């Protein structure tokens, strides 16, 4: 008989022969290559273990899973092996007979002996240990250990805790050397920030720090634990080692000694920091979230999450959380001394409805990309039905290619799930405008898994091979900012019969002239599948809801009468505006020029916009001209000083809804806390009802049926080599700016989390050796980058990369005095523009 397992070719499965094995007298068949410990699990037999983990390679380090094994010899006689075997490293073979601790006194005695050995030096401090109550060692000591100890000597102790990073602390006397943490660091994350050192009785887990461990002459292994600035770097995924540690050796600095498992209430949730839709578990006590853990979803994040998803949750309950609506008391329109005061919901809704009604048809909407699908549909209905306009744009980022809306409307919106996480594990992947480790951490882990297994390969179009790309063993297709279309057009082949091609397009590619059109041409030329990977959790939902000036829900064109009629019927409206609206840049320009009377804005950080200075000036112009700004927000922000009405909305933990991943996969979640806070959809529904323009009886904006009509078309010639514009020549002391955001950046979603901030990569400027020499900065410790509006100074790193380019992070996390000012927006320059560089 045979079973099947997924093949690297999409939709195909490879036959796998079945092997018959007997475990505790039960005869079963399992696929060839199955470990004995897994075969036992399949029939409901639990074998104790510590080092074993289904997503890590077998190690046989703890020996707790010893079982008796007998196997047929050449004549077919079943003979027992001379010693118990580790079931986590032994594969089943035909005719194998396994006796676990349930049926074999030898196996039971072996397991009890291992347990006694592990407890010789392990402290018996379960009441104060963070793992107490959910500890495999504690549980198995009760079920497979002695009731009393024979050890009478002094247990080994160490100074504690040892800081693996600012977020992860190690109590070495609790470590049982199972090596789960070191194997995760090596096999999954690719960051050997923690490793097994020395041998025998001196063997310990720790960082490579001679002054702490006293291991003279022990040098760091590899370069992954040092960031590009030379500063020790832990990992973006270090928190996973805390969760998989089977004892209390690794603990979280933020959670340490805060609670016990039996004090906590757990709720499933979905991570809100990116478009990956990672499954998480939220543990809270008395209305306060104390920790977040990775959930187990094999189709999405398996059992891993980034440290940002794990630790960055305090922003939802920060001190500047909005708890009541705010209305500006106007002494006179435009008076800068007017104050925002707390008021009732009834008063705030009345004021907002009155201000909107007076200017209906002359207002725009900037909903941002933080919301759920339900929120996005409400924003779309509110914009078209209540505001009476198509002036709407969810993008709160830099972009410049007009083809983005065409590509998203024709190839992404309403397309369903074209590429999945599982597909990435066996594909020939080309990354364009995307750094997975920084911008989509779960994608990074899936790609790395496929690459290490030999099933996937990666190429990246970028000015340099980043640390994350090097861990993916990616081939670099060197592209200076602005030349991405030319490089993509030069790719002749992508994918093969055994390894289908996938083009992963990051949102940054929209800032490259012709880049998205070139990606479409590449996909069509090679037969590869195209997938769009935004950074924010609500961006895909916003796209599906039609939060763009030329799109309606499901990819419907605004200028299609049949499309408008379908959507109007779904929302209970007579008609929808037919004129395509303004995009983000156009909206801000119209606000500044007085062509619009105001804006309804939600979930937008002005510092994320293409030109934060111009955005602030536009909102200031609205205030000065007596216009209106209505804000929907969780916390006060840089928009609040310009707002006339501020309506508080619920953070993710206090509402239910559905995120859409970059794949288009729905990720529904329930509220963690039942509070009076309302979602964006609920608040917008109340404002619409106040105006008598509600779009449904139950207040929910319905998604219309799938669209089968015409879609936006992509200008296939845009950015083609024949039409390419020669980049401007660089003058003395000049370079082209390249930039993107790091995973741990200056975003407000990481506020109130100082331990996590300590693991952020330091901001540096990178130049190629030739460029550094041409600029005269070779050997300089720091360089100053000057743009049209200002200058910033960074530590210099010289590394292989595109010549004539300087790379700096977009909005780095503050990691020291003065580093919080290193925002590229200060320069007044975008990626692809020319800046000056000097020592």
C-alpha positions in Angstrom: 0.0 0.0 0.0 1.0 3.6 -0.5 0.2 7.0 0.9 0.8 10.4 -0.7 2.7 13.4 0.2 2.8 16.9 -1.4 5.2 17.3 -4.3 7.0 20.4 -5.3 4.8 20.6 -8.4 1.6 22.5 -7.6 -1.3 20.2 -7.2 0.7 16.9 -7.5 1.3 14.3 -4.9 4.0 11.7 -4.7 3.2 8.1 -3.7 5.0 7.0 -0.5 5.1 3.3 0.4 3.5 2.3 3.7 5.4 0.3 6.4 3.8 -2.0 8.9 4.9 -1.6 12.5 3.6 -3.0 15.8 3.6 -0.6 18.8 2.5 -2.0 22.2 0.7 -4.8 20.4 -1.1 -2.5 18.0 -0.4 -3.1 14.3 -0.4 0.0 12.2 0.8 1.2 8.8 2.7 4.5 8.5 4.5 6.2 5.5 8.1 5.1 5.1 10.5 7.5 6.9 8.1 8.1 9.8 9.8 8.3 13.2 8.8 5.8 15.8 7.6 8.6 18.2 5.3 9.9 15.4 3.9 6.5 14.6 3.1 6.0 18.3 1.3 9.4 18.3 -0.8 8.3 15.4 -2.4 5.5 17.4 -2.7 7.6 20.6 0.3 6.5 22.5 2.3 9.3 24.1 6.0 8.8 24.6 7.6 11.3 27.0 10.1 13.6 25.3 11.9 17.0 25.7 14.2 17.5 22.7 11.7 16.3 20.1 9.8 18.9 18.2 7.8 18.1 15.0 9.3 21.1 13.1 12.9 20.5 14.1 15.3 17.9 12.9 15.7 14.8 15.2 18.5 15.3 17.8 18.2 12.5 20.4 19.7 14.9 22.9 17.6 14.3 26.0 17.1 10.5 25.8 13.7 10.7 27.6 11.9 8.9 24.8 13.7 5.6 25.1 11.7 2.5 24.0 12.4 -1.2 23.5 12.7 -2.2 19.9 12.8 -5.5 18.1 13.4 -6.0 14.4 13.4 -8.9 12.0 16.8 -10.3 11.1 17.8 -11.7 7.7 15.9 -14.9 8.4 12.8 -13.0 9.5 13.2 -13.8 13.2 12.2 -10.8 15.3 15.1 -10.1 17.7 15.3 -7.3 20.3 17.9 -4.6 20.0 20.5 -4.8 22.9 19.6 -1.4 24.4 16.6 0.9 24.5 16.5 3.3 21.5 15.5 6.9 21.2 12.2 6.9 19.4 12.6 10.5 18.2 15.5 9.5 15.9 14.6 6.0 14.8 12.6 5.5 11.6 10.1 2.6 11.4 11.1 -0.4 9.3 9.0 -3.3 8.1 8.1 -5.8 10.8 9.5 -3.6 13.6 8.0 -4.3 17.1 8.1 -1.4 19.6 7.4 -1.6 23.3 6.9 1.8 25.1 6.9 2.5 28.8 3.4 1.2 28.8 4.3 -2.4 28.1 8.0 -2.7 28.7 9.6 -2.5 32.2 13.0 -1.9 30.5 11.7 1.1 28.7 10.0 2.4 31.8 13.1 2.0 33.9 15.2 3.7 31.2 12.9 6.7 31.1 12.8 6.9 34.9 16.6 6.8 35.0 16.9 9.6 32.5 14.4 11.7 34.5 16.4 11.1 37.7 19.6 12.2 35.9 17.9 15.4 34.6 16.7 16.3 38.0 20.1 15.9 39.7 21.1 19.6 39.0 17.7 20.9 38.1 16.4 23.3 40.8 13.1 22.3 42.4 11.7 25.8 42.3 8.5 25.2 40.4 6.4 27.6 42.5 8.5 30.6 41.3 9.4 29.3 37.9 7.7 31.0 34.9 7.1 27.6 33.4 5.4 26.2 36.4 1.9 24.9 35.5 2.7 24.3 31.8 6.1 22.6 32.1 6.7 19.3 30.4 9.5 18.5 32.8 7.2 19.1 35.8 4.5 16.9 34.2 6.7 14.1 33.2 8.6 14.1 36.6 5.2 13.4 38.2 4.3 10.6 35.7 7.7 9.1 35.0 9.9 10.1 37.9 10.6 8.9 41.4 8.6 10.1 44.3 11.7 10.8 46.3 15.3 11.8 45.3 18.5 9.9 46.0 20.6 12.9 45.3 22.1 14.4 48.5 24.9 16.7 47.2 24.7 20.4 46.4 23.1 21.3 43.1 25.0 23.3 40.5 24.1 27.0 40.4 25.0 29.9 38.1 24.5 33.7 38.4 21.1 34.4 36.9 19.6 35.5 34.7 22.0 35.7 31.7 20.7 38.1 29.1 20.6 36.4 25.8 19.1 39.7 24.5 17.2 42.5 26.0 14.1 40.4 25.6 15.3 36.8 26.3 16.7 35.8 29.7 18.4 32.5 30.5 18.5 30.7 33.9 21.3 28.2 33.1 20.7 25.9 36.1 17.3 25.0 34.7 18.6 24.1 31.3 18.4 20.3 30.4 20.5 20.7 27.2 17.6 19.5 25.0 19.0 21.9 22.3 15.6 23.0 21.1 16.6 26.7 21.2 19.9 26.2 19.4 18.3 24.0 16.7 15.6 26.5 16.2 18.1 29.3 15.8 20.1 27.3 13.3 17.4 25.5 11.3 14.5 27.9 11.4 15.6 31.5 11.9 19.2 31.2 10.7 20.5 33.4 13.6 22.9 31.5 15.8 22.5 34.0 18.6 22.5 31.2 21.2 24.5 28.0 21.0 25.8 24.9 22.8 29.3 25.5 24.2 32.0 23.3 25.8 31.7 19.6 26.6 31.0 17.3 29.4 30.1 18.7 32.8 30.9 22.2 31.6 28.5 22.1 28.7 26.1 25.1 28.7 23.7 27.0 26.4 24.5 30.6 26.1 25.7 33.5 24.0 29.3 33.8 22.8 30.4 36.1 25.6 33.7 35.2 27.3 33.1 37.7 30.2 29.8 36.1 31.1 30.4 32.4 30.5 34.1 32.3 31.2 34.8 30.2 28.1 38.1 31.6 27.1 38.9 31.3 23.4 35.3 30.6 22.4 34.7 32.7 19.2 31.3 33.4 17.6 30.3 31.0 14.9 29.1 32.6 11.6 28.1 36.2 10.9 24.4 35.9 11.6 24.6 37.1 15.2 26.3 40.4 14.2 24.3 43.0 12.4 25.7 45.2 9.6 26.8 47.8 12.1 28.9 45.3 14.0 26.5 45.4 17.0 25.5 42.1 18.5 22.1 41.2 17.2 19.8 38.5 18.7 17.1 37.6 16.2 13.7 38.7 14.9 12.4 35.3 16.0 14.1 34.8 19.4 10.8 34.6 21.3 10.1 31.3 19.8 12.9 29.8 21.8 11.1 30.8 25.0 7.9 29.1 23.9 9.5 25.8 22.8 11.8 25.5 25.8 10.5 22.5 27.7 11.6 23.9 31.1 11.9 27.4 32.6 15.4 28.1 31.3 14.5 30.7 28.8 12.1 33.4 29.9 10.7 36.7 28.6 12.0 39.9 30.2 8.5 41.4 29.8 6.6 38.5 31.3 9.1 37.2 33.9 7.4 36.7 37.3 4.2 38.5 36.1 1.8 35.6 36.3 1.2 31.8 36.3 -0.6 29.8 33.6 -3.5 29.0 35.9 -4.0 32.8 36.5 -4.5 33.5 32.8 -7.4 33.4 30.4 -6.4 32.5 26.8 -8.0 33.5 23.6 -7.1 32.8 20.0 -6.3 35.8 17.8 -4.5 36.9 14.6 -1.4 39.1 14.6 -2.1 42.6 13.4 1.4 43.9 12.5 1.7 42.6 8.9 -0.2 41.0 6.1 0.9 37.5 7.0 -2.0 36.6 9.3 0.0 34.7 11.9 -2.1 32.6 14.3 -1.4 33.7 17.9 -2.8 33.1 21.4 -3.4 36.0 23.8 -3.1 35.4 27.5 -4.6 38.0 29.8 -5.5 38.5 33.4 -8.0 41.0 34.9 -8.4 42.8 31.6 -4.7 43.1 30.9 -2.7 41.3 28.2 0.4 39.7 29.8 1.8 37.8 26.9 1.2 36.5 23.4 2.2 33.1 22.1 2.4 31.5 18.7 -0.6 29.5 17.7 -0.4 26.3 15.6 -1.7 26.8 12.1 0.1 24.5 9.6 -1.3 26.4 6.6 0.0 29.8 7.7 2.7 30.3 10.3 3.0 26.7 11.6 4.2 27.3 15.2 6.4 30.3 14.7 5.9 34.1 14.9 8.2 37.1 14.8 9.1 38.9 18.0 7.1 41.9 16.8 4.0 39.7 16.7 4.9 38.2 20.1 5.9 41.2 22.1 4.5 44.3 20.5 1.0 44.5 22.0 1.2 47.2 24.7 0.4 49.9 22.1 -3.2 48.9 22.4 -3.4 50.0 26.0 -0.9 52.9 26.0 -1.5 56.0 28.1 -2.6 58.0 25.1 -5.5 55.6 24.3 -8.7 57.5 23.3 -11.5 56.6 25.8 -14.1 59.1 24.7 -14.9 61.2 21.6 -13.3 64.6 21.3 -14.8 67.7 19.7 -13.0 70.9 19.0 -14.5 74.0 20.7 -14.4 76.6 18.0 -14.0 80.2 19.1 -13.9 80.9 15.4 -13.1 78.7 12.3 -9.4 78.2 12.0 -8.6 79.5 15.5 -5.4 77.8 16.5 -6.2 78.1 20.2 -9.3 76.0 19.9 -9.1 73.0 22.2 -10.3 69.4 21.8 -12.6 68.5 24.7 -14.2 65.2 25.7 -17.9 64.8 24.9 -20.6 62.2 24.7 -21.0 59.9 21.7 -24.4 61.5 20.9 -22.8 65.0 20.7 -19.8 63.9 18.8 -21.9 62.0 16.2 -24.2 65.0 15.8 -21.2 67.4 15.3 -19.5 65.0 12.8 -22.7 64.5 10.9 -23.4 68.2 10.7 -19.9 69.0 9.5 -20.1 66.2 6.8 -23.6 67.1 5.6 -22.5 70.7 5.0 -19.7 69.6 2.8 -21.0 66.4 1.2 -19.3 65.8 -2.2 -16.3 68.0 -1.2 -14.7 65.6 1.3 -12.2 62.8 0.8 -11.4 59.6 2.8 -8.0 58.3 3.9 -8.8 55.0 5.7 -5.3 53.6 6.1 -4.5 49.9 6.0 -5.0 48.7 9.6 -8.6 47.5 9.4 -10.4 44.2 9.0 -12.4 43.3 5.9 -15.6 44.5 7.7 -14.0 47.8 8.5 -12.7 48.2 4.9 -16.1 47.6 3.4 -17.6 50.1 5.8 -15.1 52.7 4.7 -15.8 52.0 1.1 -19.5 52.3 1.6 -19.1 55.4 3.7 -17.0 57.1 1.1 -19.3 56.4 -1.8 -22.7 56.6 -0.1 -22.2 59.2 2.7 -19.4 61.3 1.3 -20.6 60.9 -2.3 -17.1 60.7 -3.8 -14.4 58.4 -5.1 -11.6 60.4 -3.5 -10.3 57.6 -1.4 -7.0 55.9 -1.0 -5.9 53.3 1.7 -2.2 53.7 0.8 -0.2 55.4 3.5 3.2 54.9 2.0 5.4 56.1 -0.8 4.3 55.2 -4.4 4.8 56.7 -7.7 3.8 54.3 -10.5 0.3 55.0 -11.8 0.2 51.3 -13.0 -0.1 50.1 -9.4 -3.9 50.6 -9.3 -4.1 48.9 -12.7 -2.1 45.9 -11.6 -3.9 45.5 -8.3 -7.3 45.9 -10.0 -6.6 43.4 -12.8 -4.3 40.8 -11.1 -5.0 40.9 -7.4 -8.4 42.2 -6.3 -11.1 39.6 -6.6 -8.6 36.9 -7.8 -8.9 34.7 -4.7 -5.9 32.7 -3.5 -3.4 32.4 -6.3 -0.3 31.6 -4.2 -0.1 30.0 -0.8 2.5 29.6 1.9 2.8 25.9 1.0 3.4 26.9 -2.6 6.4 29.0 -1.6 8.1 25.9 -0.1 8.5 24.3 -3.5 8.8 27.2 -5.9 11.4 29.2 -7.9 10.7 32.6 -6.2 11.7 36.0 -7.5 11.4 38.8 -4.9 10.8 42.3 -6.3 10.5 45.3 -4.0 10.3 42.9 -1.0 12.6 42.0 1.9 10.7 39.1 3.6 12.6 39.1 6.8 11.9 42.8 7.3 8.5 43.1 5.7 6.8 39.7 5.9 8.4 37.6 8.5 6.2 34.5 8.1 7.0 34.4 4.4 10.7 34.6 5.3 10.4 31.5 7.5 8.5 29.5 4.8 11.0 30.4 2.1 13.9 29.5 4.3 12.3 26.1 5.1 11.9 25.4 1.4 15.4 26.5 0.6 17.0 24.4 3.3 15.0 21.4 2.2 16.2 21.9 -1.4 12.7 22.4 -2.7 12.8 26.2 -3.2 15.1 28.7 -4.7 15.1 32.5 -4.4 16.3 35.4 -6.4 15.9 39.0 -5.3 15.9 42.2 -7.2 17.5 44.8 -4.9 20.5 47.1 -4.6 22.2 44.8 -2.1 22.0 41.3 -0.6 20.5 41.9 2.8 21.1 39.7 5.8 17.7 38.1 5.4 18.3 37.4 1.7 21.6 35.8 2.5 19.9 33.4 4.9 17.6 32.5 2.0 20.7 31.7 -0.1 19.2 34.2 -2.6 20.9 35.1 -5.9 21.1 38.9 -6.1 19.9 40.6 -9.3 21.5 43.9 -8.7 19.2 46.8 -9.4 19.8 50.4 -8.4 16.6 52.2 -7.3 14.6 53.1 -10.5 16.1 50.4 -12.6 14.0 47.5 -11.4 11.9 47.4 -14.6 15.0 46.9 -16.7 16.3 44.1 -14.5 12.9 42.3 -14.4 12.7 42.5 -18.2 16.1 40.9 -18.4 14.9 37.8 -16.6 14.5 35.1 -19.3 13.3 32.1 -17.2 11.5 31.6 -13.9 10.3 28.2 -12.8 10.6 24.7 -14.2 8.6 21.5 -14.5 9.6 20.5 -11.0 9.7 24.0 -9.4 6.9 26.4 -10.5 7.8 30.1 -10.7 6.4 32.7 -8.3 6.9 36.5 -8.5 6.4 38.0 -5.0 5.9 41.7 -5.5 6.3 44.0 -2.5 4.4 47.2 -2.1 7.7 49.1 -2.6 7.9 48.2 -6.2 5.1 50.7 -6.9 7.7 53.4 -6.3 9.9 52.2 -9.1 8.9 53.6 -12.6 7.4 50.7 -14.6 8.3 48.1 -12.0 4.9 46.6 -11.5 4.2 46.5 -15.3 7.6 44.7 -15.7 6.6 42.2 -13.0 3.4 41.5 -14.9 5.3 41.0 -18.2 7.7 38.6 -16.4 4.8 36.5 -15.0 3.1 36.4 -18.4 6.4 35.6 -20.2 7.5 32.8 -18.0 4.1 31.4 -16.8 4.9 32.3 -13.2 2.2 33.2 -10.7 2.2 36.8 -9.4 1.4 37.6 -5.7 1.3 41.1 -4.1 2.7 41.4 -0.5 1.7 44.5 1.3 3.1 45.4 4.8 -0.1 46.2 6.7 -2.6 43.7 8.0 -5.5 45.5 6.4 -4.1 46.3 3.0 -5.4 43.3 1.1 -8.9 43.8 2.7 -8.8 47.5 1.7 -8.0 46.5 -1.9 -10.8 43.9 -2.0 -13.2 46.5 -0.6 -12.3 49.0 -3.3 -10.5 51.7 -1.2 -8.8 53.1 -4.3 -10.0 56.0 -6.5 -10.7 53.8 -9.6 -11.8 50.6 -7.9 -15.0 49.3 -6.2 -15.2 46.1 -4.2 -14.0 42.9 -5.9 -11.9 44.7 -8.5 -14.8 46.4 -10.2 -13.9 49.5 -12.2 -15.5 52.7 -10.9 -16.4 53.8 -14.5 -18.3 50.6 -15.2 -22.1 51.3 -14.9 -23.0 47.7 -14.3 -20.3 47.4 -11.5 -21.7 50.5 -9.8 -25.2 49.2 -10.0 -24.3 45.9 -8.3 -22.5 47.6 -5.5 -25.2 50.2 -5.0 -27.8 47.4 -4.7 -25.6 45.6 -2.1 -25.4 48.8 -0.1 -29.0 49.9 -0.5 -28.0 53.1 -2.4 -29.7 54.7 -5.4 -26.5 55.3 -7.2 -22.7 55.7 -6.7 -20.4 58.5 -8.0 -19.2 57.6 -11.4 -16.2 59.9 -11.7 -12.9 58.3 -10.8 -11.4 60.1 -7.7 -8.1 61.4 -6.6 -5.4 59.2 -5.1 -3.5 60.0 -1.9 -1.1 62.5 -3.5 -4.0 64.2 -5.3 -6.1 64.4 -2.2 -3.4 66.1 -0.2 -2.7 68.5 -3.0 -6.4 69.3 -3.3 -6.7 69.9 0.5 -3.7 72.2 0.4 -5.1 74.1 -2.6 -8.6 74.4 -1.1 -10.2 72.3 -3.8 -11.5 69.9 -1.1 -13.2 71.1 2.1 -11.8 68.3 4.4 -11.1 64.7 5.0 -12.2 61.7 7.0 -9.1 60.0 8.1 -8.4 56.8 10.1 -5.4 54.7 11.0 -2.9 56.9 9.1 0.4 58.0 10.5 1.5 61.1 8.7 5.2 60.1 9.0 4.4 57.1 6.8 3.2 59.2 3.9 5.3 60.0 0.9 5.8 63.6 2.0 5.0 64.0 5.7 5.8 67.7 5.6 3.3 68.3 2.8 0.7 66.2 4.5 0.9 68.3 7.7 0.8 71.5 5.6 -2.4 70.2 3.8 -4.2 69.5 7.1 -3.1 72.8 8.5 -4.5 74.5 5.3 -7.8 72.7 6.0 -7.9 74.1 9.5 -7.0 77.6 8.4 -9.7 77.6 5.6 -12.4 76.5 8.0 -12.6 73.0 6.6 -13.2 69.8 8.5 -11.1 66.9 9.6 -12.8 63.9 11.2 -10.5 61.3 12.7 -11.1 57.7 13.7 -8.3 56.4 15.8 -7.3 54.1 18.7 -4.8 56.6 20.2 -4.0 60.2 19.8 -1.7 60.7 16.9 0.0 63.4 14.8 -3.4 63.9 13.0 -5.2 64.7 16.2 -4.0 68.4 16.5 -5.7 69.1 13.1 -9.0 67.2 13.8 -12.4 68.8 14.5 -13.9 65.5 15.7 -12.0 62.5 17.0 -14.0 59.3 17.2 -12.3 56.5 19.2 -12.2 53.0 17.7 -11.4 49.6 19.1 -7.9 48.1 18.9 -7.7 44.5 17.5 -8.0 42.9 21.0 -11.4 44.6 21.6 -13.2 43.7 18.4 -13.9 40.8 16.1 -13.5 40.7 12.4 -11.6 39.2 9.5 -8.1 40.0 8.2 -7.1 39.0 4.7 -3.5 37.7 4.3 -1.4 38.6 1.4 -2.6 35.4 -0.1 -6.2 36.5 0.1 -6.9 33.9 2.9 -9.6 35.0 5.4 -8.4 35.0 9.0 -11.4 35.5 11.2 -10.9 36.3 14.9 -13.0 37.0 17.9 -12.6 39.8 20.5 -10.3 39.1 23.4 -12.0 41.6 25.7 -15.7 42.5 25.6 -15.6 46.3 26.0 -17.7 49.2 24.9 -15.1 50.1 22.2 -16.5 50.0 18.7 -14.8 49.0 15.4 -14.3 51.4 12.5 -17.3 49.7 10.8 -19.6 50.3 13.8 -18.5 54.0 14.2 -18.9 54.7 10.5 -22.3 53.0 10.6 -23.4 55.4 13.4 -22.3 58.5 11.5 -24.1 57.2 8.4 -27.3 56.6 10.4 -27.1 60.1 11.9 -27.1 61.4 8.4 -29.9 59.1 7.3 -27.7 57.4 4.8 -27.1 54.0 6.3 -26.2 51.3 3.8 -27.9 48.3 5.5 -30.5 47.5 8.1 -28.0 45.8 10.4 -25.3 48.5 9.9 -22.9 46.2 8.0 -21.7 47.0 4.6 -22.2 43.9 2.5 -19.6 42.6 0.0 -21.3 42.2 -3.4 -21.1 39.0 -5.3 -17.9 38.1 -7.3 -17.4 40.4 -10.3 -17.3 38.7 -13.7 -17.2 41.8 -15.9 -14.3 43.9 -17.3 -11.4 44.9 -15.1 -8.8 47.6 -15.2 -6.1 47.0 -17.9 -2.4 47.3 -17.4 -0.3 49.4 -19.8 2.0 46.6 -20.8 4.5 48.9 -22.4 5.0 51.0 -19.3 8.6 50.9 -18.2 9.7 48.7 -21.1 13.3 48.9 -22.1 12.6 50.8 -25.3 10.9 53.6 -23.3 13.3 53.6 -20.4 14.5 57.0 -19.3 18.2 57.4 -18.7 18.8 58.0 -15.0 20.3 61.4 -14.2 24.1 61.5 -14.1 25.6 61.7 -10.6 27.6 64.7 -9.7 30.6 64.9 -7.3 29.6 63.7 -3.8 26.2 62.3 -4.9 24.5 58.9 -4.8 21.1 57.5 -5.4 19.0 56.8 -2.3 17.8 53.3 -1.5 15.7 52.6 1.5 13.2 50.3 3.1 11.7 49.7 6.6 13.1 47.3 9.1 10.9 44.9 11.0 11.5 46.7 14.2 11.1 50.3 13.1 9.8 53.6 14.5 6.1 52.6 14.0 3.7 53.2 16.8 2.7 49.6 17.0 5.9 48.9 19.0 5.3 51.7 21.6 5.5 50.8 25.3 7.9 47.8 24.6 11.4 48.8 25.7 12.7 45.3 25.8 11.8 44.6 22.1 13.3 48.0 21.1 16.6 46.8 22.4 16.8 44.1 19.7 16.2 46.4 16.8 19.0 46.7 14.2 20.9 49.9 14.4 20.6 52.4 11.6 23.6 52.5 9.3 24.4 53.8 5.8 25.8 51.3 3.4 27.9 52.0 0.4 29.8 49.8 -2.1 33.7 49.9 -1.9 33.8 51.7 -5.3 31.2 54.2 -4.3 32.9 54.9 -0.9 36.2 55.5 -2.7 34.5 57.8 -5.3 32.9 59.8 -2.6 36.1 60.0 -0.6 34.6 58.3 2.5 36.6 55.1 2.6 37.7 54.5 6.2 35.3 57.1 7.6 33.4 55.9 10.7 30.3 58.0 9.9 28.8 59.7 6.9 26.3 62.5 6.5 23.5 62.1 3.9 22.0 65.4 2.7 18.7 65.8 0.9 16.6 68.8 -0.3 15.2 69.4 3.2 17.8 68.2 5.7 20.6 65.9 6.5 21.2 62.9 8.7 24.4 61.2 10.0 24.9 57.5 10.1 27.6 55.0 11.0 29.2 53.8 7.7 29.3 50.2 6.5 31.1 49.3 3.3 29.7 46.2 1.7 29.1 44.6 -1.8 26.1 46.4 -3.4 25.1 48.4 -6.4 27.6 51.2 -7.2 26.4 54.8 -7.0 23.8 53.9 -4.3 23.6 54.7 -0.6 21.2 52.6 1.5 19.7 53.8 4.8 16.7 52.4 6.7 13.4 54.3 6.2 12.3 54.9 9.8 14.5 53.1 12.2 13.7 52.2 15.8 15.3 54.4 18.4 18.2 52.5 19.8 20.1 55.3 21.5 20.6 59.0 22.0 19.7 60.9 18.9 18.8 57.8 16.9 15.1 58.6 16.9 15.8 61.4 14.5 17.1 59.2 11.7 13.9 59.2 9.6 14.5 59.4 5.9 11.6 61.9 5.7 14.0 64.4 7.3 16.0 64.4 4.0 13.0 65.2 1.9 14.1 62.6 -0.6 12.6 59.3 -1.7 14.1 56.0 -3.0 15.6 56.6 -6.4 16.3 60.3 -5.9 19.7 61.8 -5.6 21.3 62.8 -2.3 24.7 64.1 -1.2 27.0 61.9 0.9 30.1 63.2 2.7 32.3 62.1 5.5 
